[in-house]
Amino acid sequence: MDGVLKKPPVDSRALIKMWRELDVPGGLRAELLDGEIVVQANPGHFHDLPGRTFVRHTPAPFEAWNERGLLVADDYRPRADAVVIRSAD
């Protein structure tokens, strides 16, 4: 044993089913992050401010985009709040 605690294996289908069936109170949302269900408040205006500032001040040769909220892809991974790439890419 190397002294590192490891998470037990997760049945991803059962976890996704549980996540989809959650009855989340108003003003909150449930996210599936790295094999765990996390319940937190919906983002508001203040959630957007750092991302907008970040996008406006991204230096060349880079470009940045941000978007509000959480979009879930087919693999149930969250979409980033901001993305930075080189303009040439």
C-alpha positions as CSV (number, residue, x, y, z in Angstrom):
1,M,0.0,0.0,0.0
2,D,1.5,3.4,-1.0
3,G,-0.4,5.4,1.6
4,V,-2.7,7.1,-0.9
5,L,-6.4,6.8,-0.4
6,K,-8.2,5.8,-3.6
7,K,-11.9,6.3,-4.4
8,P,-13.8,3.1,-4.8
9,P,-14.9,2.3,-8.4
10,V,-18.1,4.1,-9.4
11,D,-20.9,2.6,-11.4
12,S,-21.2,5.5,-13.8
13,R,-24.6,4.5,-15.1
14,A,-26.1,4.4,-11.6
15,L,-24.5,7.7,-10.7
16,I,-25.9,9.4,-13.9
17,K,-29.3,7.9,-13.2
18,M,-29.3,9.2,-9.6
19,W,-28.1,12.6,-10.9
20,R,-30.9,12.9,-13.5
21,E,-33.6,11.9,-10.9
22,L,-32.6,14.3,-8.2
23,D,-35.3,16.7,-7.0
24,V,-33.2,19.8,-6.5
25,P,-34.8,22.8,-4.7
26,G,-35.3,26.1,-6.5
27,G,-32.2,28.3,-6.8
28,L,-29.9,25.3,-6.7
29,R,-28.5,22.9,-9.3
30,A,-26.9,19.6,-9.2
31,E,-23.7,18.9,-11.2
32,L,-21.9,15.7,-11.9
33,L,-18.2,16.5,-11.4
34,D,-15.4,13.9,-11.5
35,G,-17.7,11.1,-10.3
36,E,-19.4,13.1,-7.6
37,I,-22.8,14.8,-7.4
38,V,-22.3,18.4,-6.2
39,V,-25.3,20.7,-5.3
40,Q,-24.7,24.4,-5.4
41,A,-26.4,27.8,-6.1
42,N,-27.1,28.8,-9.7
43,P,-24.6,31.3,-11.0
44,G,-25.6,35.0,-10.9
45,H,-24.3,38.3,-12.3
46,F,-21.2,38.1,-10.1
47,H,-20.3,34.7,-11.6
48,D,-20.0,36.4,-15.0
49,L,-17.8,39.4,-14.0
50,P,-14.4,37.6,-13.7
51,G,-14.9,35.8,-17.0
52,R,-15.9,38.9,-18.9
53,T,-12.9,40.8,-17.5
54,F,-10.6,37.8,-18.3
55,V,-11.8,37.8,-22.0
56,R,-11.4,41.5,-22.4
57,H,-7.8,41.5,-21.1
58,T,-6.4,38.4,-22.8
59,P,-3.2,39.5,-24.5
60,A,-2.2,38.6,-28.1
61,P,-1.5,36.1,-29.5
62,F,-4.3,34.5,-27.4
63,E,-8.1,34.7,-27.6
64,A,-10.5,33.9,-24.8
65,W,-14.2,33.1,-24.7
66,N,-16.5,32.6,-21.7
67,E,-20.0,31.6,-21.3
68,R,-22.5,31.5,-18.4
69,G,-23.8,28.4,-16.8
70,L,-23.1,24.7,-17.2
71,L,-23.6,22.8,-20.4
72,V,-23.3,19.1,-20.3
73,A,-21.9,17.2,-23.3
74,D,-22.8,13.6,-24.1
75,D,-20.1,12.4,-21.8
76,Y,-21.7,14.4,-18.8
77,R,-18.5,16.5,-18.3
78,P,-19.0,20.2,-17.5
79,R,-18.1,22.8,-20.0
80,A,-15.5,25.3,-19.0
81,D,-16.4,28.8,-17.9
82,A,-13.6,30.2,-20.0
83,V,-11.4,28.9,-22.8
84,V,-8.1,30.3,-24.0
85,I,-6.3,29.4,-27.3
86,R,-3.6,30.9,-29.5
87,S,-5.2,33.0,-32.2
88,A,-3.3,31.0,-34.9
89,D,-4.9,27.8,-33.7
